[in-house]
Amino acid sequence: MNDHERRALADLERHLEQQDSDFAARMNTLAGIPVAEPASPAVPVLSALLFIAVPLVMLFFGWPGVLIVLDLFAAAVAVVLIRRRALR
């Protein structure tokens, strides 16, 4: 967007907040949950790392190494999801 479009959009948002504050409050939520910050792509990044790591771990350490990597992956995903739930 160029500067003119940004200013027009900001003006529309400001006008909306002044005229209908309830609607503006609903627009700043996602399914009734306030949006504080965008979600980080932690789980997709962990999945990509798992996809890359499993063949290498299997090559060097065999099935026991893969099971350990899968356990670590599950624990990391659980930590991310629990932390996201705690921040809500």
Jmol script that loads the backbone (N, CA, C; Angstrom):
load data "model"
ATOM      1  N   MET A   1       0.839  -1.179   0.000  1.00  0.00           N
ATOM      2  CA  MET A   1       0.000   0.000   0.000  1.00  0.00           C
ATOM      3  C   MET A   1       0.885   1.244   0.000  1.00  0.00           C
ATOM      4  N   ASN A   2       0.415   2.265  -0.666  1.00  0.00           N
ATOM      5  CA  ASN A   2       1.164   3.511  -0.659  1.00  0.00           C
ATOM      6  C   ASN A   2       0.684   4.378   0.510  1.00  0.00           C
ATOM      7  N   ASP A   3       1.306   5.526   0.661  1.00  0.00           N
ATOM      8  CA  ASP A   3       0.994   6.393   1.801  1.00  0.00           C
ATOM      9  C   ASP A   3      -0.442   6.888   1.780  1.00  0.00           C
ATOM     10  N   HIS A   4      -0.936   7.212   0.607  1.00  0.00           N
ATOM     11  CA  HIS A   4      -2.309   7.714   0.496  1.00  0.00           C
ATOM     12  C   HIS A   4      -3.302   6.644   0.958  1.00  0.00           C
ATOM     13  N   GLU A   5      -3.087   5.405   0.547  1.00  0.00           N
ATOM     14  CA  GLU A   5      -3.991   4.321   0.949  1.00  0.00           C
ATOM     15  C   GLU A   5      -3.901   4.050   2.450  1.00  0.00           C
ATOM     16  N   ARG A   6      -2.685   4.118   3.000  1.00  0.00           N
ATOM     17  CA  ARG A   6      -2.525   3.928   4.452  1.00  0.00           C
ATOM     18  C   ARG A   6      -3.255   5.012   5.241  1.00  0.00           C
ATOM     19  N   ARG A   7      -3.122   6.249   4.796  1.00  0.00           N
ATOM     20  CA  ARG A   7      -3.811   7.346   5.484  1.00  0.00           C
ATOM     21  C   ARG A   7      -5.324   7.187   5.389  1.00  0.00           C
ATOM     22  N   ALA A   8      -5.813   6.807   4.210  1.00  0.00           N
ATOM     23  CA  ALA A   8      -7.254   6.601   4.039  1.00  0.00           C
ATOM     24  C   ALA A   8      -7.755   5.473   4.931  1.00  0.00           C
ATOM     25  N   LEU A   9      -6.995   4.382   5.014  1.00  0.00           N
ATOM     26  CA  LEU A   9      -7.386   3.269   5.864  1.00  0.00           C
ATOM     27  C   LEU A   9      -7.368   3.665   7.337  1.00  0.00           C
ATOM     28  N   ALA A  10      -6.356   4.402   7.754  1.00  0.00           N
ATOM     29  CA  ALA A  10      -6.294   4.865   9.139  1.00  0.00           C
ATOM     30  C   ALA A  10      -7.453   5.802   9.448  1.00  0.00           C
ATOM     31  N   ASP A  11      -7.805   6.649   8.495  1.00  0.00           N
ATOM     32  CA  ASP A  11      -8.937   7.557   8.687  1.00  0.00           C
ATOM     33  C   ASP A  11     -10.245   6.772   8.823  1.00  0.00           C
ATOM     34  N   LEU A  12     -10.422   5.751   7.978  1.00  0.00           N
ATOM     35  CA  LEU A  12     -11.624   4.918   8.081  1.00  0.00           C
ATOM     36  C   LEU A  12     -11.694   4.183   9.421  1.00  0.00           C
ATOM     37  N   GLU A  13     -10.564   3.654   9.882  1.00  0.00           N
ATOM     38  CA  GLU A  13     -10.545   2.965  11.169  1.00  0.00           C
ATOM     39  C   GLU A  13     -10.870   3.923  12.314  1.00  0.00           C
ATOM     40  N   ARG A  14     -10.297   5.113  12.263  1.00  0.00           N
ATOM     41  CA  ARG A  14     -10.554   6.107  13.312  1.00  0.00           C
ATOM     42  C   ARG A  14     -12.032   6.509  13.300  1.00  0.00           C
ATOM     43  N   HIS A  15     -12.600   6.691  12.119  1.00  0.00           N
ATOM     44  CA  HIS A  15     -14.014   7.044  12.003  1.00  0.00           C
ATOM     45  C   HIS A  15     -14.899   5.917  12.530  1.00  0.00           C
ATOM     46  N   LEU A  16     -14.531   4.685  12.222  1.00  0.00           N
ATOM     47  CA  LEU A  16     -15.296   3.534  12.700  1.00  0.00           C
ATOM     48  C   LEU A  16     -15.258   3.440  14.217  1.00  0.00           C
ATOM     49  N   GLU A  17     -14.092   3.661  14.815  1.00  0.00           N
ATOM     50  CA  GLU A  17     -13.976   3.586  16.267  1.00  0.00           C
ATOM     51  C   GLU A  17     -14.822   4.670  16.945  1.00  0.00           C
ATOM     52  N   GLN A  18     -14.903   5.832  16.322  1.00  0.00           N
ATOM     53  CA  GLN A  18     -15.699   6.913  16.902  1.00  0.00           C
ATOM     54  C   GLN A  18     -17.193   6.640  16.775  1.00  0.00           C
ATOM     55  N   GLN A  19     -17.623   6.082  15.650  1.00  0.00           N
ATOM     56  CA  GLN A  19     -19.049   5.894  15.400  1.00  0.00           C
ATOM     57  C   GLN A  19     -19.607   4.638  16.047  1.00  0.00           C
ATOM     58  N   ASP A  20     -18.879   3.534  15.974  1.00  0.00           N
ATOM     59  CA  ASP A  20     -19.388   2.253  16.476  1.00  0.00           C
ATOM     60  C   ASP A  20     -18.267   1.529  17.206  1.00  0.00           C
ATOM     61  N   SER A  21     -18.096   1.878  18.469  1.00  0.00           N
ATOM     62  CA  SER A  21     -16.993   1.308  19.235  1.00  0.00           C
ATOM     63  C   SER A  21     -17.188  -0.185  19.499  1.00  0.00           C
ATOM     64  N   ASP A  22     -18.437  -0.648  19.622  1.00  0.00           N
ATOM     65  CA  ASP A  22     -18.675  -2.080  19.839  1.00  0.00           C
ATOM     66  C   ASP A  22     -18.219  -2.897  18.636  1.00  0.00           C
ATOM     67  N   PHE A  23     -18.531  -2.421  17.445  1.00  0.00           N
ATOM     68  CA  PHE A  23     -18.107  -3.120  16.231  1.00  0.00           C
ATOM     69  C   PHE A  23     -16.588  -3.110  16.114  1.00  0.00           C
ATOM     70  N   ALA A  24     -15.967  -2.003  16.427  1.00  0.00           N
ATOM     71  CA  ALA A  24     -14.511  -1.913  16.364  1.00  0.00           C
ATOM     72  C   ALA A  24     -13.868  -2.870  17.363  1.00  0.00           C
ATOM     73  N   ALA A  25     -14.473  -3.015  18.544  1.00  0.00           N
ATOM     74  CA  ALA A  25     -13.938  -3.954  19.538  1.00  0.00           C
ATOM     75  C   ALA A  25     -14.064  -5.393  19.039  1.00  0.00           C
ATOM     76  N   ARG A  26     -15.186  -5.711  18.390  1.00  0.00           N
ATOM     77  CA  ARG A  26     -15.357  -7.065  17.848  1.00  0.00           C
ATOM     78  C   ARG A  26     -14.381  -7.336  16.717  1.00  0.00           C
ATOM     79  N   MET A  27     -14.039  -6.321  15.942  1.00  0.00           N
ATOM     80  CA  MET A  27     -13.105  -6.503  14.835  1.00  0.00           C
ATOM     81  C   MET A  27     -11.683  -6.754  15.340  1.00  0.00           C
ATOM     82  N   ASN A  28     -11.369  -6.329  16.562  1.00  0.00           N
ATOM     83  CA  ASN A  28     -10.039  -6.531  17.122  1.00  0.00           C
ATOM     84  C   ASN A  28      -9.924  -7.851  17.875  1.00  0.00           C
ATOM     85  N   THR A  29     -10.907  -8.725  17.740  1.00  0.00           N
ATOM     86  CA  THR A  29     -10.855 -10.028  18.386  1.00  0.00           C
ATOM     87  C   THR A  29     -10.949 -11.113  17.332  1.00  0.00           C
ATOM     88  N   LEU A  30     -10.523 -12.290  17.700  1.00  0.00           N
ATOM     89  CA  LEU A  30     -10.604 -13.449  16.824  1.00  0.00           C
ATOM     90  C   LEU A  30     -11.462 -14.481  17.534  1.00  0.00           C
ATOM     91  N   ALA A  31     -12.702 -14.644  17.083  1.00  0.00           N
ATOM     92  CA  ALA A  31     -13.665 -15.584  17.683  1.00  0.00           C
ATOM     93  C   ALA A  31     -13.882 -15.260  19.159  1.00  0.00           C
ATOM     94  N   GLY A  32     -13.940 -13.982  19.472  1.00  0.00           N
ATOM     95  CA  GLY A  32     -14.192 -13.575  20.844  1.00  0.00           C
ATOM     96  C   GLY A  32     -12.952 -13.509  21.713  1.00  0.00           C
ATOM     97  N   ILE A  33     -11.785 -13.866  21.167  1.00  0.00           N
ATOM     98  CA  ILE A  33     -10.538 -13.841  21.920  1.00  0.00           C
ATOM     99  C   ILE A  33      -9.730 -12.655  21.436  1.00  0.00           C
ATOM    100  N   PRO A  34      -9.344 -11.737  22.344  1.00  0.00           N
ATOM    101  CA  PRO A  34      -8.560 -10.582  21.907  1.00  0.00           C
ATOM    102  C   PRO A  34      -7.236 -11.015  21.284  1.00  0.00           C
ATOM    103  N   VAL A  35      -6.865 -10.354  20.220  1.00  0.00           N
ATOM    104  CA  VAL A  35      -5.624 -10.669  19.524  1.00  0.00           C
ATOM    105  C   VAL A  35      -4.544  -9.738  20.051  1.00  0.00           C
ATOM    106  N   ALA A  36      -3.631 -10.282  20.852  1.00  0.00           N
ATOM    107  CA  ALA A  36      -2.565  -9.469  21.418  1.00  0.00           C
ATOM    108  C   ALA A  36      -1.399  -9.337  20.446  1.00  0.00           C
ATOM    109  N   GLU A  37      -1.016 -10.443  19.845  1.00  0.00           N
ATOM    110  CA  GLU A  37       0.082 -10.447  18.892  1.00  0.00           C
ATOM    111  C   GLU A  37      -0.118 -11.613  17.946  1.00  0.00           C
ATOM    112  N   PRO A  38       0.439 -11.537  16.766  1.00  0.00           N
ATOM    113  CA  PRO A  38       0.284 -12.668  15.843  1.00  0.00           C
ATOM    114  C   PRO A  38       1.010 -13.900  16.365  1.00  0.00           C
ATOM    115  N   ALA A  39       0.432 -15.056  16.096  1.00  0.00           N
ATOM    116  CA  ALA A  39       1.035 -16.297  16.552  1.00  0.00           C
ATOM    117  C   ALA A  39       2.332 -16.554  15.799  1.00  0.00           C
ATOM    118  N   SER A  40       3.317 -17.029  16.529  1.00  0.00           N
ATOM    119  CA  SER A  40       4.581 -17.338  15.890  1.00  0.00           C
ATOM    120  C   SER A  40       4.496 -18.717  15.242  1.00  0.00           C
ATOM    121  N   PRO A  41       5.256 -18.952  14.208  1.00  0.00           N
ATOM    122  CA  PRO A  41       5.182 -20.241  13.515  1.00  0.00           C
ATOM    123  C   PRO A  41       6.050 -21.305  14.174  1.00  0.00           C
ATOM    124  N   ALA A  42       5.972 -21.443  15.485  1.00  0.00           N
ATOM    125  CA  ALA A  42       6.852 -22.370  16.201  1.00  0.00           C
ATOM    126  C   ALA A  42       6.570 -23.820  15.829  1.00  0.00           C
ATOM    127  N   VAL A  43       5.317 -24.209  15.768  1.00  0.00           N
ATOM    128  CA  VAL A  43       4.995 -25.610  15.478  1.00  0.00           C
ATOM    129  C   VAL A  43       5.376 -25.988  14.042  1.00  0.00           C
ATOM    130  N   PRO A  44       5.084 -25.174  13.025  1.00  0.00           N
ATOM    131  CA  PRO A  44       5.556 -25.531  11.681  1.00  0.00           C
ATOM    132  C   PRO A  44       7.086 -25.588  11.578  1.00  0.00           C
ATOM    133  N   VAL A  45       7.776 -24.703  12.277  1.00  0.00           N
ATOM    134  CA  VAL A  45       9.240 -24.728  12.257  1.00  0.00           C
ATOM    135  C   VAL A  45       9.751 -26.001  12.919  1.00  0.00           C
ATOM    136  N   LEU A  46       9.159 -26.367  14.055  1.00  0.00           N
ATOM    137  CA  LEU A  46       9.552 -27.621  14.708  1.00  0.00           C
ATOM    138  C   LEU A  46       9.277 -28.822  13.815  1.00  0.00           C
ATOM    139  N   SER A  47       8.163 -28.793  13.097  1.00  0.00           N
ATOM    140  CA  SER A  47       7.837 -29.898  12.192  1.00  0.00           C
ATOM    141  C   SER A  47       8.847 -29.993  11.052  1.00  0.00           C
ATOM    142  N   ALA A  48       9.252 -28.864  10.517  1.00  0.00           N
ATOM    143  CA  ALA A  48      10.253 -28.862   9.448  1.00  0.00           C
ATOM    144  C   ALA A  48      11.591 -29.391   9.961  1.00  0.00           C
ATOM    145  N   LEU A  49      11.961 -28.984  11.171  1.00  0.00           N
ATOM    146  CA  LEU A  49      13.198 -29.501  11.757  1.00  0.00           C
ATOM    147  C   LEU A  49      13.124 -31.001  11.990  1.00  0.00           C
ATOM    148  N   LEU A  50      11.966 -31.485  12.417  1.00  0.00           N
ATOM    149  CA  LEU A  50      11.786 -32.923  12.600  1.00  0.00           C
ATOM    150  C   LEU A  50      11.930 -33.647  11.264  1.00  0.00           C
ATOM    151  N   PHE A  51      11.334 -33.096  10.217  1.00  0.00           N
ATOM    152  CA  PHE A  51      11.403 -33.691   8.885  1.00  0.00           C
ATOM    153  C   PHE A  51      12.849 -33.798   8.397  1.00  0.00           C
ATOM    154  N   ILE A  52      13.652 -32.803   8.727  1.00  0.00           N
ATOM    155  CA  ILE A  52      15.053 -32.806   8.324  1.00  0.00           C
ATOM    156  C   ILE A  52      15.880 -33.724   9.226  1.00  0.00           C
ATOM    157  N   ALA A  53      15.590 -33.727  10.518  1.00  0.00           N
ATOM    158  CA  ALA A  53      16.426 -34.437  11.479  1.00  0.00           C
ATOM    159  C   ALA A  53      16.216 -35.946  11.491  1.00  0.00           C
ATOM    160  N   VAL A  54      15.007 -36.419  11.260  1.00  0.00           N
ATOM    161  CA  VAL A  54      14.728 -37.854  11.403  1.00  0.00           C
ATOM    162  C   VAL A  54      15.602 -38.715  10.486  1.00  0.00           C
ATOM    163  N   PRO A  55      15.751 -38.405   9.206  1.00  0.00           N
ATOM    164  CA  PRO A  55      16.625 -39.265   8.387  1.00  0.00           C
ATOM    165  C   PRO A  55      18.081 -39.270   8.856  1.00  0.00           C
ATOM    166  N   LEU A  56      18.575 -38.107   9.271  1.00  0.00           N
ATOM    167  CA  LEU A  56      19.956 -38.046   9.748  1.00  0.00           C
ATOM    168  C   LEU A  56      20.137 -38.826  11.045  1.00  0.00           C
ATOM    169  N   VAL A  57      19.196 -38.668  11.958  1.00  0.00           N
ATOM    170  CA  VAL A  57      19.269 -39.389  13.225  1.00  0.00           C
ATOM    171  C   VAL A  57      19.140 -40.884  12.980  1.00  0.00           C
ATOM    172  N   MET A  58      18.259 -41.279  12.077  1.00  0.00           N
ATOM    173  CA  MET A  58      18.100 -42.697  11.749  1.00  0.00           C
ATOM    174  C   MET A  58      19.392 -43.254  11.165  1.00  0.00           C
ATOM    175  N   LEU A  59      20.060 -42.480  10.341  1.00  0.00           N
ATOM    176  CA  LEU A  59      21.304 -42.923   9.723  1.00  0.00           C
ATOM    177  C   LEU A  59      22.400 -43.142  10.767  1.00  0.00           C
ATOM    178  N   PHE A  60      22.513 -42.208  11.711  1.00  0.00           N
ATOM    179  CA  PHE A  60      23.609 -42.277  12.672  1.00  0.00           C
ATOM    180  C   PHE A  60      23.280 -43.067  13.943  1.00  0.00           C
ATOM    181  N   PHE A  61      22.032 -43.037  14.405  1.00  0.00           N
ATOM    182  CA  PHE A  61      21.712 -43.622  15.705  1.00  0.00           C
ATOM    183  C   PHE A  61      20.657 -44.717  15.657  1.00  0.00           C
ATOM    184  N   GLY A  62      19.995 -44.901  14.541  1.00  0.00           N
ATOM    185  CA  GLY A  62      19.004 -45.960  14.421  1.00  0.00           C
ATOM    186  C   GLY A  62      17.683 -45.593  15.083  1.00  0.00           C
ATOM    187  N   TRP A  63      16.851 -46.629  15.290  1.00  0.00           N
ATOM    188  CA  TRP A  63      15.517 -46.408  15.847  1.00  0.00           C
ATOM    189  C   TRP A  63      15.515 -45.790  17.246  1.00  0.00           C
ATOM    190  N   PRO A  64      16.426 -46.177  18.139  1.00  0.00           N
ATOM    191  CA  PRO A  64      16.403 -45.518  19.465  1.00  0.00           C
ATOM    192  C   PRO A  64      16.594 -43.997  19.367  1.00  0.00           C
ATOM    193  N   GLY A  65      17.461 -43.560  18.457  1.00  0.00           N
ATOM    194  CA  GLY A  65      17.664 -42.120  18.272  1.00  0.00           C
ATOM    195  C   GLY A  65      16.424 -41.438  17.732  1.00  0.00           C
ATOM    196  N   VAL A  66      15.730 -42.110  16.798  1.00  0.00           N
ATOM    197  CA  VAL A  66      14.508 -41.537  16.230  1.00  0.00           C
ATOM    198  C   VAL A  66      13.432 -41.419  17.303  1.00  0.00           C
ATOM    199  N   LEU A  67      13.316 -42.427  18.145  1.00  0.00           N
ATOM    200  CA  LEU A  67      12.322 -42.363  19.224  1.00  0.00           C
ATOM    201  C   LEU A  67      12.625 -41.226  20.186  1.00  0.00           C
ATOM    202  N   ILE A  68      13.893 -41.013  20.484  1.00  0.00           N
ATOM    203  CA  ILE A  68      14.266 -39.896  21.360  1.00  0.00           C
ATOM    204  C   ILE A  68      13.940 -38.567  20.699  1.00  0.00           C
ATOM    205  N   VAL A  69      14.233 -38.433  19.399  1.00  0.00           N
ATOM    206  CA  VAL A  69      13.921 -37.191  18.674  1.00  0.00           C
ATOM    207  C   VAL A  69      12.419 -36.960  18.646  1.00  0.00           C
ATOM    208  N   LEU A  70      11.638 -38.001  18.422  1.00  0.00           N
ATOM    209  CA  LEU A  70      10.177 -37.855  18.418  1.00  0.00           C
ATOM    210  C   LEU A  70       9.658 -37.443  19.788  1.00  0.00           C
ATOM    211  N   ASP A  71      10.244 -37.994  20.855  1.00  0.00           N
ATOM    212  CA  ASP A  71       9.849 -37.585  22.208  1.00  0.00           C
ATOM    213  C   ASP A  71      10.177 -36.116  22.458  1.00  0.00           C
ATOM    214  N   LEU A  72      11.362 -35.700  22.024  1.00  0.00           N
ATOM    215  CA  LEU A  72      11.740 -34.288  22.181  1.00  0.00           C
ATOM    216  C   LEU A  72      10.832 -33.372  21.375  1.00  0.00           C
ATOM    217  N   PHE A  73      10.475 -33.806  20.175  1.00  0.00           N
ATOM    218  CA  PHE A  73       9.552 -33.028  19.343  1.00  0.00           C
ATOM    219  C   PHE A  73       8.198 -32.890  20.025  1.00  0.00           C
ATOM    220  N   ALA A  74       7.666 -33.995  20.545  1.00  0.00           N
ATOM    221  CA  ALA A  74       6.368 -33.947  21.217  1.00  0.00           C
ATOM    222  C   ALA A  74       6.422 -33.049  22.449  1.00  0.00           C
ATOM    223  N   ALA A  75       7.514 -33.100  23.191  1.00  0.00           N
ATOM    224  CA  ALA A  75       7.652 -32.246  24.373  1.00  0.00           C
ATOM    225  C   ALA A  75       7.734 -30.772  23.973  1.00  0.00           C
ATOM    226  N   ALA A  76       8.473 -30.469  22.904  1.00  0.00           N
ATOM    227  CA  ALA A  76       8.591 -29.077  22.464  1.00  0.00           C
ATOM    228  C   ALA A  76       7.253 -28.535  21.977  1.00  0.00           C
ATOM    229  N   VAL A  77       6.501 -29.337  21.232  1.00  0.00           N
ATOM    230  CA  VAL A  77       5.182 -28.900  20.769  1.00  0.00           C
ATOM    231  C   VAL A  77       4.251 -28.704  21.958  1.00  0.00           C
ATOM    232  N   ALA A  78       4.311 -29.601  22.934  1.00  0.00           N
ATOM    233  CA  ALA A  78       3.474 -29.461  24.135  1.00  0.00           C
ATOM    234  C   ALA A  78       3.814 -28.176  24.886  1.00  0.00           C
ATOM    235  N   VAL A  79       5.093 -27.864  24.997  1.00  0.00           N
ATOM    236  CA  VAL A  79       5.496 -26.625  25.682  1.00  0.00           C
ATOM    237  C   VAL A  79       4.965 -25.406  24.942  1.00  0.00           C
ATOM    238  N   VAL A  80       5.071 -25.411  23.618  1.00  0.00           N
ATOM    239  CA  VAL A  80       4.574 -24.277  22.824  1.00  0.00           C
ATOM    240  C   VAL A  80       3.067 -24.120  23.011  1.00  0.00           C
ATOM    241  N   LEU A  81       2.322 -25.217  22.927  1.00  0.00           N
ATOM    242  CA  LEU A  81       0.870 -25.135  23.050  1.00  0.00           C
ATOM    243  C   LEU A  81       0.431 -24.742  24.452  1.00  0.00           C
ATOM    244  N   ILE A  82       1.093 -25.255  25.468  1.00  0.00           N
ATOM    245  CA  ILE A  82       0.753 -24.882  26.846  1.00  0.00           C
ATOM    246  C   ILE A  82       1.069 -23.411  27.082  1.00  0.00           C
ATOM    247  N   ARG A  83       2.189 -22.952  26.554  1.00  0.00           N
ATOM    248  CA  ARG A  83       2.547 -21.537  26.725  1.00  0.00           C
ATOM    249  C   ARG A  83       1.545 -20.625  26.034  1.00  0.00           C
ATOM    250  N   ARG A  84       1.108 -21.013  24.814  1.00  0.00           N
ATOM    251  CA  ARG A  84       0.102 -20.207  24.117  1.00  0.00           C
ATOM    252  C   ARG A  84      -1.209 -20.176  24.902  1.00  0.00           C
ATOM    253  N   ARG A  85      -1.590 -21.312  25.467  1.00  0.00           N
ATOM    254  CA  ARG A  85      -2.832 -21.364  26.250  1.00  0.00           C
ATOM    255  C   ARG A  85      -2.707 -20.494  27.508  1.00  0.00           C
ATOM    256  N   ALA A  86      -1.533 -20.500  28.130  1.00  0.00           N
ATOM    257  CA  ALA A  86      -1.320 -19.708  29.343  1.00  0.00           C
ATOM    258  C   ALA A  86      -1.361 -18.205  29.050  1.00  0.00           C
ATOM    259  N   LEU A  87      -0.930 -17.812  27.855  1.00  0.00           N
ATOM    260  CA  LEU A  87      -0.918 -16.386  27.520  1.00  0.00           C
ATOM    261  C   LEU A  87      -2.316 -15.858  27.229  1.00  0.00           C
ATOM    262  N   ARG A  88      -3.261 -16.729  26.921  1.00  0.00           N
ATOM    263  CA  ARG A  88      -4.633 -16.280  26.673  1.00  0.00           C
ATOM    264  C   ARG A  88      -5.247 -16.004  27.963  1.00  0.00           C
TER     265      ARG A  88
END
end "model"
wireframe off; spacefill off
backbone 0.3
color backbone group
